[in-house]
């Protein structure tokens, strides 16, 4: 069958084609790469009397009785005897074929878990097959495939078997490469996984450490690396304005700062300036922990664009964060003669028209997603800066780039990406890392407090306010309802006003109008508000050096990234800073793990690495946000060595065998490479 050929057609009228498409199985390659989810051991029979109470087991015996019982609900119940003992087979939903197979006197083979039922040992919904006394046992493990409602394992297995009977898949890796890394060919690996050989280790297959699994995982990673690398090279064929200004504007900005750049900031600034001088668009991800100085680096990049006669646009995901950036950048740049415009969706019509007009002329335009809305145009957009880039969808990031043709792009994230994840999901980007905090940042101590110790927490808050410090009190995250979260914030604010009489308490949340939000934040920054009750709108961007205490309610409801981001709002001044995580029991295992990690670590990169282990790569990055094809078989943490190897092989294939590189991408991605990374 030729490359890209359709999957072997099921019998006409079978209705299987829509079910196969639902699983993404359109071509022969799709079927061959639709690998087993797990394997079952049907190579031996266990006597009923010796069947363990944990794990699956296969038994065989004669049906003594079978009846449809109507109480407590309609179900099919049969009794099986193998001479060593008896076992009840229970089906809460069943087909006529199962009832026919379980007629008294029939011999059947059942695979399932034995458990202690009300009337003795039983199996609920075992896999069932009628046999004769001389029916042979399989010699090898039985694959179990991911499927969908209406598509039985037996039917899917037959279709995959027909695909396997065709010609071998063409190999893309050289024999010496396979020998060097002790790997089978892809065709050998696929056949071994669909049809394990007698003696193959069930543990090696289930843990995916079998050589065949390692080859398939390498192949999948290689396809991803090729796709991302191809996107990277394709962008280098596109023209962009070289931003080669004198650097005088950036020097003036640095001269006005009351502090010196860290060595990490200087290194990253040099990397960005080198990119901006190229005639192709920069695609750089700037990673840095909370408080590492990403905004200043972005401002220096904007200075280079403006000094070169072009505009810069700075987009942030929330209005409160965009406004914080606007005020800081305006304070830095307007004294240098740079006009800074502000654009957000909450502006009234007249003000919005004025700002849209200002955006056409301003050197720097700061705003939320309002920057990408219809009617917003730029005169000469040379640089796009996107803060917290993972919180924007692919289409939103693409829309901002398209406002200015092919501008340079700098994406920033305070959610550090573990190295293996960056190599896989960001292989088409250049990555800069700010791995050094500015001097003067005080370490933050994290404390865990059960909800019943709230009185002690309140005493600590009173003491800190009495010492002249300020406090954040963050309300719980309620994902199901923004309205519920708002209600909780209002109730918490009222309760704290009652409990902490004489202390000035403010409230900020996402539903406040921009001027109200700005007024509360300004009062807190000026020291007029002692305690700020807030929802997660303060997660990023808020900078009040005198705020040295944060209390997070129901910390068990937050993800690690959010807890780390929130904690980073304190520790910005000279005073000792504390973050108290209030939690309510009982805690799930995942919540316990998260609280343990955030309690033990302050390094964002280590927290991100452990978060990856907890959540997995798809959820960590977000498939919708990243646009990167998710991996089905490879695990970025466990298979880090294969990610490294895939990167090397991708470079070699693109340089030496572009036709094989194209074959590899088509085989695994099947044309699904659109929107890879923007």
C-alpha positions as CSV (number, residue, x, y, z in Angstrom):
1,X,0.0,0.0,0.0
2,X,1.4,3.4,-0.9
3,X,2.3,6.1,1.6
4,X,-0.8,8.0,2.8
5,X,-3.2,5.4,1.5
6,X,-6.5,5.1,3.2
7,X,-7.0,2.7,6.0
8,X,-8.1,-0.9,5.0
9,X,-11.9,-0.4,4.4
10,X,-14.2,-2.3,6.7
11,X,-17.0,-4.3,5.0
12,X,-19.6,-2.3,3.3
13,X,-22.5,-1.4,5.4
14,X,-20.6,-2.2,8.6
15,X,-20.8,1.4,9.9
16,X,-17.2,1.2,11.2
17,X,-15.8,4.0,9.0
18,X,-17.3,6.9,11.1
19,X,-16.1,5.1,14.3
20,X,-12.5,4.7,12.9
21,X,-12.5,8.4,11.9
22,X,-13.6,9.3,15.4
23,X,-10.4,7.7,16.6
24,X,-8.4,9.6,13.9
25,X,-7.8,6.4,11.9
26,X,-8.1,7.4,8.2
27,X,-4.9,6.0,6.7
28,X,-3.0,2.7,6.9
29,X,-0.3,4.6,8.9
30,X,-2.8,5.7,11.4
31,X,-3.9,2.1,12.1
32,X,-0.3,0.9,12.3
33,X,0.6,3.6,14.8
34,X,-2.6,3.0,16.9
35,X,-0.8,1.0,19.5
36,X,-2.1,-1.0,22.4
37,X,-3.2,0.8,25.5
38,X,-2.3,-2.3,27.6
39,X,-1.8,-6.0,27.3
40,X,-3.7,-8.9,28.9
41,X,-2.2,-12.3,29.8
42,X,-4.4,-15.0,28.4
43,X,-1.6,-17.5,28.1
44,X,-2.5,-19.4,31.3
45,X,-5.5,-20.6,33.3
46,X,-5.7,-20.0,37.0
47,X,-7.8,-22.4,39.1
48,X,-10.8,-20.5,40.7
49,X,-9.7,-21.6,44.2
50,X,-6.3,-20.0,43.7
51,X,-7.5,-16.8,41.9
52,X,-6.0,-13.7,43.6
53,X,-8.1,-10.8,44.8
54,X,-6.0,-8.2,43.1
55,X,-5.4,-7.8,39.3
56,X,-6.8,-9.6,36.3
57,X,-6.9,-13.3,36.0
58,X,-8.2,-15.9,33.5
59,X,-10.3,-18.9,34.6
60,X,-12.1,-21.6,32.6
61,X,-14.9,-23.9,33.6
62,X,-18.4,-25.3,33.0
63,X,-21.5,-23.2,33.3
64,X,-23.7,-24.7,36.1
65,X,-26.6,-22.2,35.8
66,X,-27.5,-18.9,34.1
67,X,-30.5,-16.7,34.7
68,X,-31.8,-13.1,34.3
69,X,-32.5,-11.7,37.7
70,X,-34.8,-8.7,38.1
71,X,-33.9,-7.6,41.6
72,X,-32.3,-5.4,42.8
73,X,-31.9,-4.5,39.1
74,X,-32.1,-6.5,35.8
75,X,-28.8,-8.4,35.4
76,X,-27.5,-11.7,34.0
77,X,-26.0,-14.0,36.6
78,X,-24.2,-17.3,35.9
79,X,-22.3,-19.8,38.1
80,X,-19.0,-21.3,36.8
81,X,-17.4,-24.4,38.2
82,X,-13.8,-25.6,37.3
83,X,-13.5,-28.5,39.8
84,X,-11.5,-26.4,42.3
85,X,-14.2,-24.0,43.1
86,X,-17.2,-21.9,41.9
87,X,-17.3,-18.4,40.6
88,X,-20.3,-16.1,40.0
89,X,-20.3,-14.2,36.7
90,X,-22.4,-11.0,36.9
91,X,-23.4,-8.8,33.9
92,X,-25.3,-5.6,34.8
93,X,-25.9,-5.0,31.0
94,X,-25.6,-7.8,28.6
95,X,-26.3,-9.0,25.0
96,X,-28.2,-12.0,23.8
97,X,-24.9,-13.5,22.5
98,X,-23.5,-13.5,26.1
99,X,-26.6,-15.2,27.4
100,X,-26.3,-17.8,24.6
101,X,-22.7,-18.5,25.5
102,X,-23.5,-19.0,29.1
103,X,-26.1,-21.8,28.7
104,X,-25.7,-24.5,31.3
105,X,-23.2,-27.2,30.2
106,X,-21.2,-24.8,28.0
107,X,-17.5,-24.4,28.7
108,X,-16.3,-20.8,28.8
109,X,-13.1,-18.9,29.4
110,X,-13.4,-15.6,31.4
111,X,-10.9,-12.8,32.0
112,X,-11.5,-10.2,34.7
113,X,-10.9,-9.3,38.3
114,X,-12.2,-11.6,41.1
115,X,-13.7,-9.9,44.0
116,X,-15.5,-10.9,47.2
117,X,-19.3,-10.5,46.4
118,X,-22.3,-11.0,48.8
119,X,-22.7,-14.6,47.7
120,X,-18.9,-15.4,47.4
121,X,-16.2,-14.9,44.7
122,X,-17.5,-13.1,41.6
123,X,-16.4,-11.4,38.4
124,X,-18.4,-8.4,37.1
125,X,-18.4,-8.0,33.4
126,X,-15.6,-10.4,32.6
127,X,-14.4,-10.8,29.0
128,X,-16.0,-14.0,27.9
129,X,-15.4,-16.7,25.2
130,X,-17.0,-20.0,24.7
131,X,-14.4,-22.8,24.2
132,X,-14.0,-26.6,24.0
133,X,-11.9,-28.6,26.4
134,X,-9.1,-28.8,23.7
135,X,-9.2,-25.1,22.7
136,X,-5.5,-24.0,22.8
137,X,-4.3,-21.0,24.8
138,X,-2.7,-18.0,23.2
139,X,1.1,-18.3,23.2
140,X,1.6,-14.5,23.7
141,X,0.1,-11.5,25.4
142,X,-3.1,-10.1,24.0
143,X,-3.1,-6.3,23.0
144,X,-6.0,-4.1,24.2
145,X,-6.5,-1.0,22.0
146,X,-7.9,2.5,22.7
147,X,-11.4,2.4,21.1
148,X,-14.7,4.2,21.1
149,X,-18.3,3.3,21.8
150,X,-19.6,0.9,19.2
151,X,-16.2,-0.3,18.0
152,X,-15.4,-3.7,19.7
153,X,-11.9,-4.8,20.5
154,X,-12.3,-7.8,18.2
155,X,-13.4,-5.7,15.2
156,X,-10.6,-3.1,15.7
157,X,-8.0,-6.0,16.1
158,X,-9.1,-7.5,12.8
159,X,-8.8,-4.2,11.0
160,X,-5.3,-3.6,12.4
161,X,-4.3,-7.1,11.5
162,X,-5.2,-6.5,7.9
163,X,-3.1,-3.3,7.9
164,X,-0.2,-5.3,9.3
165,X,-0.4,-7.8,6.5
166,X,0.6,-5.1,4.0
167,X,4.2,-4.2,3.0
168,X,6.7,-3.0,5.6
169,X,7.0,0.7,6.4
170,X,10.0,2.4,4.9
171,X,12.7,3.0,7.4
172,X,14.0,6.6,7.8
173,X,17.0,5.9,10.1
174,X,20.3,4.5,8.9
175,X,21.2,1.0,10.0
176,X,24.4,2.2,11.7
177,X,22.2,4.6,13.8
178,X,19.9,1.8,14.8
179,X,22.9,-0.4,15.7
180,X,24.6,2.3,17.7
181,X,21.5,2.9,19.8
182,X,20.5,-0.7,20.0
183,X,17.1,-0.1,18.4
184,X,14.9,-2.2,16.1
185,X,13.6,-0.9,12.8
186,X,10.2,0.9,13.1
187,X,8.5,-2.0,11.2
188,X,10.0,-4.5,13.7
189,X,8.9,-2.4,16.6
190,X,5.3,-1.9,15.3
191,X,4.9,-5.6,14.7
192,X,6.3,-6.5,18.1
193,X,3.9,-4.1,19.9
194,X,0.8,-5.3,18.0
195,X,1.8,-9.0,18.3
196,X,4.0,-9.6,21.3
197,X,6.2,-12.7,21.0
198,X,6.0,-15.6,23.5
199,X,8.2,-14.8,26.4
200,X,7.9,-11.0,26.0
201,X,7.9,-9.4,29.4
202,X,4.5,-8.0,30.4
203,X,6.1,-5.5,32.7
204,X,8.4,-4.2,30.0
205,X,5.4,-3.7,27.7
206,X,3.2,-2.1,30.3
207,X,5.9,0.3,31.5
208,X,6.9,1.0,27.9
209,X,10.5,0.1,28.5
210,X,10.6,-2.6,25.9
211,X,13.0,-1.8,23.0
212,X,10.0,-1.7,20.6
213,X,8.4,1.0,22.7
214,X,11.6,3.0,22.9
215,X,11.9,2.9,19.1
216,X,8.3,4.1,18.6
217,X,8.7,6.9,21.2
218,X,11.9,8.0,19.4
219,X,10.1,8.0,16.1
220,X,7.2,10.1,17.5
221,X,9.7,12.6,19.0
222,X,11.6,12.8,15.8
223,X,8.5,13.7,13.8
224,X,7.7,16.5,16.3
225,X,11.2,17.8,16.3
226,X,11.3,17.8,12.5
227,X,8.0,19.6,12.3
228,X,9.0,22.3,14.8
229,X,12.5,22.7,13.3
230,X,11.0,23.0,9.8
231,X,8.7,25.8,11.1
232,X,11.8,27.5,12.6
233,X,13.7,27.4,9.3
234,X,10.7,28.5,7.3
235,X,10.4,31.6,9.4
236,X,14.0,32.4,8.6
237,X,13.0,32.6,5.0
238,X,10.5,35.4,5.8
239,X,11.7,39.0,5.8
240,X,11.5,41.3,8.8
241,X,12.8,44.8,9.4
242,X,16.4,44.7,10.8
243,X,16.2,46.9,14.0
244,X,19.7,48.3,14.1
245,X,19.3,51.5,16.1
246,X,22.3,53.1,17.8
247,X,21.2,51.8,21.3
248,X,21.3,55.4,22.7
249,X,17.7,55.2,23.9
250,X,18.4,52.0,25.9
251,X,21.5,53.6,27.4
252,X,19.5,56.6,28.5
253,X,17.0,54.3,30.1
254,X,19.6,52.3,32.0
255,X,21.3,55.5,33.2
256,X,18.0,56.6,34.8
257,X,17.5,53.4,36.7
258,X,18.3,53.4,40.4
259,X,19.9,50.0,40.1
260,X,22.3,48.1,37.7
261,X,21.2,45.3,35.4
262,X,22.0,41.8,36.6
263,X,24.5,39.8,34.5
264,X,21.6,37.6,33.4
265,X,19.7,40.6,32.1
266,X,22.8,41.9,30.3
267,X,23.3,38.5,28.7
268,X,19.6,38.2,27.6
269,X,19.6,41.8,26.3
270,X,22.5,41.0,24.1
271,X,20.8,37.8,22.7
272,X,17.7,39.8,21.9
273,X,19.5,42.7,20.3
274,X,21.4,40.2,18.0
275,X,18.1,38.7,16.9
276,X,16.5,42.1,16.3
277,X,19.4,43.1,13.9
278,X,18.6,40.1,11.6
279,X,16.5,40.5,8.4
280,X,14.2,37.7,9.6
281,X,11.7,37.8,12.4
282,X,12.9,37.0,15.9
283,X,10.9,34.3,17.7
284,X,12.3,34.3,21.2
285,X,10.8,33.0,24.5
286,X,12.1,34.8,27.6
287,X,11.8,32.7,30.7
288,X,12.4,34.1,34.1
289,X,11.3,33.4,37.6
290,X,9.0,35.8,39.5
291,X,10.8,39.1,40.0
292,X,13.8,38.3,37.7
293,X,13.3,41.5,35.7
294,X,11.7,40.4,32.5
295,X,9.7,43.7,32.1
296,X,12.9,45.7,32.0
297,X,14.5,43.5,29.4
298,X,11.3,43.9,27.3
299,X,11.5,47.7,27.7
300,X,15.1,47.6,26.4
301,X,14.0,45.6,23.4
302,X,11.2,48.1,22.8
303,X,13.8,50.9,23.0
304,X,15.8,49.2,20.2
305,X,12.7,49.0,18.0
306,X,11.7,52.6,18.7
307,X,15.2,53.9,18.1
308,X,15.2,52.1,14.7
309,X,12.1,54.0,13.6
310,X,9.5,51.3,14.4
311,X,6.7,50.7,16.9
312,X,6.5,48.2,19.7
313,X,3.3,46.6,21.0
314,X,3.1,45.0,24.5
315,X,0.2,42.7,25.2
316,X,-0.7,41.3,28.6
317,X,-3.5,38.8,29.5
318,X,-5.4,40.8,32.2
319,X,-6.3,44.4,32.5
320,X,-4.7,44.8,35.9
321,X,-1.4,43.4,34.7
322,X,-1.5,45.4,31.4
323,X,-2.1,48.6,33.5
324,X,0.8,47.8,35.8
325,X,3.0,47.4,32.8
326,X,1.7,50.6,31.2
327,X,2.3,52.7,34.3
328,X,5.8,51.3,34.8
329,X,6.8,51.6,31.1
330,X,5.3,55.1,30.9
331,X,7.4,56.2,33.9
332,X,10.5,54.8,32.3
333,X,10.1,55.9,28.7
334,X,8.1,59.1,28.6
335,X,10.9,61.2,30.2
336,X,13.1,60.0,27.3
337,X,10.6,61.4,24.8
338,X,8.8,58.1,23.9
339,X,5.0,58.3,23.6
340,X,3.3,55.4,25.3
341,X,-0.3,54.6,24.5
342,X,-2.8,52.5,26.5
343,X,-5.6,50.4,25.0
344,X,-8.0,48.1,26.8
345,X,-11.5,46.8,26.2
346,X,-13.1,48.7,29.1
347,X,-12.4,52.1,27.7
348,X,-15.4,54.2,26.9
349,X,-16.1,54.7,23.2
350,X,-14.7,58.2,22.9
351,X,-11.5,57.4,24.9
352,X,-11.1,54.2,22.9
353,X,-11.3,56.1,19.6
354,X,-8.7,58.6,20.9
355,X,-6.4,55.7,22.0
356,X,-6.7,53.8,18.8
357,X,-5.7,57.0,17.0
358,X,-2.8,57.4,19.4
359,X,-1.7,53.8,18.8
360,X,-1.1,54.6,15.2
361,X,1.6,57.1,16.2
362,X,2.9,56.0,19.6
363,X,6.3,54.5,20.0
364,X,5.0,51.9,22.4
365,X,1.4,50.6,22.7
366,X,0.4,48.6,25.9
367,X,-2.8,46.8,26.3
368,X,-4.8,43.6,26.7
369,X,-6.3,41.5,23.9
370,X,-8.0,44.8,22.8
371,X,-4.8,45.3,20.7
372,X,-5.9,42.6,18.3
373,X,-9.5,43.7,17.9
374,X,-10.8,45.0,14.6
375,X,-10.1,48.7,13.9
376,X,-6.8,48.7,15.8
377,X,-4.0,49.4,13.4
378,X,-0.3,50.3,13.8
379,X,1.7,52.6,11.6
380,X,5.0,50.7,11.6
381,X,4.9,47.7,14.0
382,X,8.4,46.2,14.3
383,X,8.3,44.3,17.6
384,X,5.5,42.4,19.4
385,X,6.0,41.6,23.1
386,X,3.5,39.1,24.7
387,X,3.6,38.7,28.5
388,X,2.5,35.5,30.1
389,X,2.3,34.1,26.6
390,X,0.9,30.7,27.7
391,X,-2.4,32.4,28.7
392,X,-3.1,33.5,25.2
393,X,-4.4,31.1,22.5
394,X,-2.5,30.4,19.3
395,X,-5.0,32.4,17.3
396,X,-4.7,35.5,19.6
397,X,-0.9,35.5,19.3
398,X,-1.1,35.1,15.6
399,X,-3.6,38.0,15.3
400,X,-1.2,40.5,17.0
401,X,1.6,39.5,14.7
402,X,-0.6,39.9,11.6
403,X,-1.3,43.5,12.6
404,X,2.1,44.4,11.4
405,X,3.1,42.0,8.7
406,X,6.1,40.2,10.0
407,X,7.3,41.9,13.2
408,X,9.9,40.5,15.6
409,X,8.3,38.6,18.5
410,X,9.3,38.4,22.1
411,X,7.2,36.1,24.3
412,X,7.7,36.2,28.1
413,X,6.7,33.7,30.8
414,X,7.1,33.6,34.5
415,X,6.0,30.0,34.5
416,X,9.4,28.4,33.9
417,X,9.3,25.5,31.4
418,X,11.4,22.4,32.4
419,X,14.2,21.8,30.0
420,X,12.8,18.6,28.5
421,X,9.5,20.3,27.9
422,X,11.2,23.3,26.3
423,X,13.2,21.1,24.0
424,X,10.0,19.4,22.8
425,X,7.3,22.1,22.9
426,X,9.5,25.1,22.1
427,X,12.0,23.5,19.7
428,X,11.1,26.1,17.0
429,X,11.8,29.0,19.3
430,X,15.0,30.5,20.6
431,X,14.9,30.5,24.4
432,X,16.5,33.0,26.8
433,X,16.5,32.4,30.6
434,X,16.8,35.0,33.4
435,X,18.3,32.7,36.0
436,X,19.4,35.4,38.5
437,X,17.3,37.5,40.8
438,X,18.2,41.2,41.3
439,X,20.0,42.0,44.6
440,X,17.9,43.0,47.5
441,X,15.1,40.5,47.0
442,X,14.4,39.0,50.4
443,X,13.8,35.2,50.7
444,X,10.1,34.3,51.2
445,X,9.2,31.9,54.0
446,X,6.2,29.6,53.3
447,X,4.1,28.3,56.1
448,X,1.2,25.8,56.0
449,X,-1.8,26.3,58.3
450,X,-4.8,24.2,58.6
451,X,-8.1,26.1,58.5
452,X,-8.7,25.5,62.2
453,X,-5.6,27.7,63.0
454,X,-7.2,30.8,61.5
455,X,-7.2,32.6,64.8
456,X,-3.3,32.3,65.0
457,X,-3.1,33.6,61.4
458,X,-5.3,36.6,62.3
459,X,-3.0,37.4,65.3
460,X,0.0,37.3,63.0
461,X,-1.7,39.7,60.5
462,X,-2.5,42.2,63.3
463,X,1.2,42.0,64.5
464,X,2.5,42.7,60.9
465,X,0.2,45.6,60.3
466,X,1.2,47.0,63.7
467,X,4.8,46.9,62.5
468,X,3.8,49.0,59.5
469,X,3.8,46.1,57.0
470,X,1.0,45.5,54.4
471,X,-0.9,42.3,53.7
472,X,-2.5,40.5,50.7
473,X,-5.4,38.1,51.5
474,X,-6.1,36.0,48.4
475,X,-9.6,34.4,48.0
476,X,-10.0,30.8,46.9
477,X,-10.0,29.9,43.3
478,X,-13.5,28.7,42.2
479,X,-13.1,27.5,38.7
480,X,-16.7,26.6,38.1
481,X,-18.0,30.1,38.6
482,X,-16.6,33.6,38.5
483,X,-19.7,34.8,40.3
484,X,-19.1,32.4,43.2
485,X,-15.5,33.6,43.4
486,X,-16.7,37.2,43.5
487,X,-19.2,36.4,46.2
488,X,-16.5,34.7,48.3
489,X,-14.3,37.8,47.9
490,X,-17.1,40.1,49.1
491,X,-17.9,37.8,52.1
492,X,-14.2,37.6,53.0
493,X,-13.8,41.4,52.8
494,X,-16.9,41.9,55.1
495,X,-15.6,39.2,57.6
496,X,-12.1,40.7,57.8
497,X,-13.5,44.2,58.3
498,X,-15.4,42.9,61.3
499,X,-12.5,40.9,62.7
500,X,-9.8,43.5,62.1
501,X,-11.4,46.7,63.3
502,X,-9.2,49.7,62.9
503,X,-7.2,48.2,60.0
504,X,-7.8,49.7,56.5
505,X,-9.0,47.0,54.2
506,X,-9.4,47.2,50.4
507,X,-11.0,44.9,47.9
508,X,-10.0,44.2,44.3
509,X,-11.5,41.7,41.9
510,X,-12.1,41.1,38.2
511,X,-15.6,42.7,38.1
512,X,-14.4,46.1,39.3
513,X,-14.4,48.9,36.7
514,X,-10.9,50.0,35.6
515,X,-10.9,53.3,37.5
516,X,-12.1,51.6,40.7
517,X,-9.4,48.9,40.4
518,X,-6.8,51.5,39.7
519,X,-7.9,53.6,42.7
520,X,-7.7,50.6,45.1
521,X,-4.3,49.5,43.8
522,X,-3.0,53.0,44.0
523,X,-4.1,53.4,47.6
524,X,-2.5,50.0,48.5
525,X,0.8,51.0,46.8
526,X,0.7,54.4,48.6
527,X,0.3,52.6,52.0
528,X,-3.2,54.0,52.6
529,X,-4.7,50.4,52.6
530,X,-3.2,48.0,55.1
531,X,-4.7,44.8,53.9
532,X,-5.9,44.0,50.3
533,X,-8.5,41.3,49.8
534,X,-8.1,40.1,46.2
535,X,-9.0,37.3,43.8
536,X,-6.3,36.0,41.5
537,X,-6.3,39.2,39.5
538,X,-3.1,40.0,41.5
539,X,-1.4,36.9,40.3
540,X,1.1,38.7,38.2
541,X,2.5,42.2,37.8
542,X,1.6,43.8,41.2
543,X,4.7,45.3,42.8
544,X,4.3,46.8,46.4
545,X,7.7,46.5,48.3
546,X,6.1,47.2,51.7
547,X,3.7,44.2,51.3
548,X,5.5,41.4,53.2
549,X,2.7,39.0,54.1
550,X,0.3,37.0,52.0
551,X,-2.4,34.7,53.1
552,X,-3.9,32.4,50.5
553,X,-7.3,30.9,51.4
554,X,-8.0,27.2,50.3
555,X,-4.5,26.9,48.9
556,X,-5.3,23.3,48.0
557,X,-7.5,24.6,45.2
558,X,-4.7,26.3,43.3
559,X,-2.2,24.9,40.9
560,X,1.6,25.0,41.6
561,X,2.2,27.7,39.0
562,X,-0.5,30.0,40.5
563,X,0.7,29.5,44.1
564,X,4.3,30.4,43.0
565,X,3.1,33.4,41.1
566,X,1.0,34.7,43.9
567,X,3.7,34.1,46.5
568,X,6.0,36.2,44.3
569,X,3.9,39.3,45.1
570,X,5.7,39.6,48.4
571,X,9.5,39.6,49.1
572,X,9.9,42.7,46.9
573,X,11.2,44.9,49.7
574,X,13.8,44.9,52.5
575,X,11.5,43.2,55.1
576,X,11.2,39.5,55.9
577,X,8.3,38.1,53.9
578,X,6.0,35.3,54.7
579,X,3.3,33.4,52.6
580,X,0.8,31.5,54.6
581,X,-1.1,28.7,52.8
582,X,-4.4,28.1,54.5
583,X,-5.9,24.7,53.6
584,X,-8.9,22.6,54.5
585,X,-9.0,18.9,55.0
586,X,-9.5,16.3,53.7
587,X,-6.8,16.8,51.0
588,X,-6.5,14.7,47.9
589,X,-3.1,13.1,47.1
590,X,-2.5,15.6,44.4
591,X,-3.3,18.6,46.7
592,X,-0.9,17.1,49.3
593,X,1.8,16.8,46.7
594,X,1.3,20.4,45.5
595,X,1.4,21.9,49.0
596,X,4.5,19.8,49.9
597,X,6.3,21.0,46.7
598,X,5.5,24.7,47.2
599,X,6.4,24.5,50.9
600,X,9.8,22.9,50.2
601,X,10.9,24.9,47.1
602,X,11.2,28.6,46.1
603,X,13.0,28.0,42.8
604,X,10.5,28.3,40.0
605,X,12.4,26.0,37.7
606,X,12.4,23.2,40.3
607,X,8.7,23.8,41.0
608,X,8.0,23.6,37.3
609,X,9.9,20.4,36.9
610,X,7.9,18.7,39.7
611,X,4.7,20.2,38.3
612,X,5.5,18.5,35.0
613,X,5.8,15.2,36.9
614,X,2.4,15.7,38.6
615,X,0.4,16.9,35.6
616,X,2.1,15.6,32.4
617,X,3.2,17.8,29.5
618,X,-0.1,18.2,27.7
619,X,-1.8,19.8,30.7
620,X,1.3,21.7,31.8
621,X,1.6,23.6,28.5
622,X,-2.0,23.4,27.3
623,X,-2.5,22.0,23.8
624,X,-4.8,24.8,22.8
625,X,-2.3,27.4,23.9
626,X,0.8,25.8,22.5
627,X,-0.5,24.6,19.2
628,X,2.1,21.8,19.4
629,X,1.0,18.2,18.5
630,X,0.7,16.4,21.8
631,X,2.7,13.3,22.3
632,X,0.8,10.0,22.5
633,X,3.6,7.6,23.6
634,X,6.7,9.5,24.7
635,X,7.0,10.9,28.2
636,X,9.2,14.0,28.3
637,X,10.4,13.4,31.8
638,X,11.2,9.7,31.6
639,X,12.4,9.8,27.9
640,X,14.6,12.9,28.2
641,X,17.4,11.0,26.5
642,X,15.2,10.3,23.5
643,X,14.3,14.0,23.2
644,X,18.0,14.8,23.0
645,X,18.6,12.1,20.4
646,X,15.5,13.2,18.4
647,X,16.9,16.7,18.2
648,X,20.2,15.5,16.8
649,X,18.6,13.2,14.3
650,X,16.2,15.9,13.1
651,X,19.1,18.2,12.3
652,X,20.9,15.3,10.4
653,X,17.7,14.3,8.4
654,X,16.9,17.8,7.4
655,X,20.4,18.4,6.2
656,X,21.1,15.0,4.5
657,X,17.8,13.4,3.7
658,X,15.0,16.0,3.3
659,X,12.8,13.5,1.5
660,X,12.9,11.1,4.5
661,X,12.3,14.0,6.8
662,X,9.1,14.9,4.9
663,X,8.0,11.2,5.0
664,X,8.5,11.1,8.8
665,X,6.4,14.2,9.3
666,X,3.6,13.0,7.0
667,X,3.6,9.6,8.6
668,X,3.1,10.8,12.2
669,X,1.3,14.1,11.7
670,X,-0.6,13.5,8.5
671,X,-0.8,17.2,7.6
672,X,-1.8,18.3,11.1
673,X,1.1,20.7,11.4
674,X,-0.9,24.0,11.0
675,X,-0.6,26.5,13.8
676,X,2.5,24.8,15.2
677,X,3.9,27.8,17.1
678,X,3.1,31.5,16.9
